[in-house]
Amino acid sequence: MKTNDIYKAKVVEVLEDGSLIMSFQGTLVRIVNRSAIAYSVNELVKLKVKKLRPLEFKLLPQSPSES
């Protein structure tokens, strides 16, 4: 994994604070959603690696053809 790599993850749960539990490469991870975008369970989301330590992703918008 390197900075700027892009991965897909699946939303498993949306928490009350807007955070997301996502299935990422076979592991569940909690992502803090600081965007104004509301995600839903089973939605596929693209993640761009911003930092490695601590691991930080940027949630990328999906194009309509990817929905």
Residue frames as qw, qx, qy, qz and C-alpha x, y, z in Angstrom:
[[0.000, 0.889, 0.457, 0.000, 0.00, 0.00, 0.00],
 [0.430, 0.015, 0.029, 0.902, 1.30, 3.44, -0.97],
 [0.109, 0.562, 0.245, -0.783, 0.10, 7.03, -0.74],
 [0.389, 0.415, -0.274, -0.775, -2.38, 7.85, -3.55],
 [0.056, -0.054, -0.974, -0.213, -3.30, 4.19, -4.14],
 [0.572, -0.051, -0.012, -0.819, -7.04, 3.76, -4.73],
 [0.020, -0.046, -0.994, 0.102, -9.07, 0.86, -3.32],
 [0.536, -0.339, -0.375, -0.676, -12.72, -0.14, -3.19],
 [0.007, -0.002, -0.849, 0.528, -14.46, -0.95, 0.06],
 [0.364, -0.463, -0.681, -0.435, -18.01, -1.96, 0.94],
 [0.306, -0.392, 0.326, -0.804, -20.06, -0.14, 3.59],
 [0.379, -0.171, -0.904, 0.100, -21.10, -2.68, 6.24],
 [0.297, -0.702, -0.595, 0.253, -22.61, -0.32, 8.79],
 [0.106, 0.617, 0.026, 0.779, -23.33, 3.41, 9.14],
 [0.399, -0.323, -0.634, 0.578, -22.89, 4.59, 12.73],
 [0.090, -0.866, -0.473, 0.132, -24.93, 7.33, 14.44],
 [0.268, -0.750, 0.115, 0.593, -22.01, 9.79, 14.28],
 [0.561, 0.765, -0.136, -0.285, -21.77, 9.30, 10.50],
 [0.180, -0.553, 0.795, 0.171, -18.70, 7.06, 10.70],
 [0.836, 0.277, -0.296, -0.371, -18.64, 4.03, 8.44],
 [0.637, -0.322, 0.699, 0.047, -17.70, 0.43, 9.15],
 [0.642, 0.596, -0.314, -0.366, -16.30, -0.86, 5.89],
 [0.919, -0.066, 0.352, 0.165, -15.03, -4.16, 4.60],
 [0.279, 0.874, -0.376, -0.133, -11.59, -3.38, 3.21],
 [0.446, 0.489, -0.749, 0.018, -9.43, -6.19, 1.85],
 [0.692, -0.175, -0.701, 0.007, -11.17, -8.72, 4.11],
 [0.351, -0.197, -0.572, 0.714, -10.86, -6.59, 7.25],
 [0.131, -0.861, -0.472, -0.136, -13.45, -4.38, 8.92],
 [0.394, 0.016, -0.159, 0.905, -12.24, -0.80, 9.36],
 [0.038, -0.828, -0.470, 0.303, -13.88, 2.29, 10.80],
 [0.367, 0.314, 0.250, 0.839, -13.75, 5.33, 8.53],
 [0.027, -0.610, -0.375, 0.698, -14.59, 8.80, 9.85],
 [0.333, 0.596, 0.556, 0.474, -16.78, 10.43, 7.22],
 [0.191, -0.511, -0.159, 0.823, -15.96, 14.16, 7.19],
 [0.004, 0.120, 0.553, 0.825, -17.75, 14.73, 3.90],
 [0.473, 0.132, 0.237, -0.838, -21.33, 15.86, 3.45],
 [0.564, 0.126, -0.676, -0.457, -22.07, 12.65, 1.54],
 [0.711, -0.216, 0.486, -0.461, -24.39, 10.13, 3.18],
 [0.293, 0.290, -0.882, -0.227, -23.44, 6.52, 2.48],
 [0.830, -0.149, 0.098, -0.529, -25.64, 3.47, 2.84],
 [0.654, -0.283, 0.701, -0.028, -25.09, -0.18, 3.74],
 [0.779, 0.236, 0.545, 0.203, -23.75, -2.36, 0.87],
 [0.390, 0.917, -0.046, -0.077, -22.58, 0.69, -1.10],
 [0.825, 0.061, 0.072, 0.557, -19.18, 0.35, -2.77],
 [0.083, -0.988, 0.044, 0.123, -16.89, 3.30, -2.08],
 [0.730, 0.450, -0.193, 0.477, -13.53, 4.24, -3.52],
 [0.549, -0.807, 0.032, 0.215, -10.85, 5.14, -0.98],
 [0.565, 0.683, -0.257, 0.385, -7.62, 6.98, -1.79],
 [0.755, -0.371, -0.266, 0.470, -4.69, 6.51, 0.60],
 [0.040, 0.959, -0.045, 0.277, -3.71, 9.93, 2.02],
 [0.118, -0.715, 0.623, -0.296, -1.29, 8.84, 4.77],
 [0.721, 0.074, -0.689, 0.007, 0.17, 5.55, 5.92],
 [0.540, -0.265, -0.626, 0.496, 0.96, 6.32, 9.59],
 [0.491, 0.171, 0.789, -0.327, -1.64, 6.68, 10.90],
 [0.217, 0.258, 0.804, 0.489, -3.57, 5.22, 8.00],
 [0.249, 0.552, 0.280, -0.745, -5.83, 7.85, 6.48],
 [0.346, 0.344, 0.750, 0.447, -8.10, 7.63, 3.45],
 [0.261, 0.261, -0.039, -0.929, -9.99, 10.14, 1.36],
 [0.510, 0.420, 0.734, -0.156, -13.48, 9.04, 0.33],
 [0.044, -0.161, 0.520, 0.837, -13.82, 9.56, -3.42],
 [0.599, 0.339, 0.212, -0.694, -17.14, 10.35, -5.08],
 [0.521, 0.156, 0.813, 0.206, -18.59, 7.63, -7.28],
 [0.206, 0.161, -0.436, -0.861, -19.49, 8.48, -10.85],
 [0.719, 0.115, 0.178, -0.662, -23.11, 7.64, -11.80],
 [0.760, 0.316, -0.514, -0.242, -21.91, 4.71, -13.95],
 [0.313, 0.278, -0.839, 0.349, -20.24, 3.13, -10.90],
 [0.491, -0.201, 0.419, -0.737, -23.35, 3.16, -8.69]]
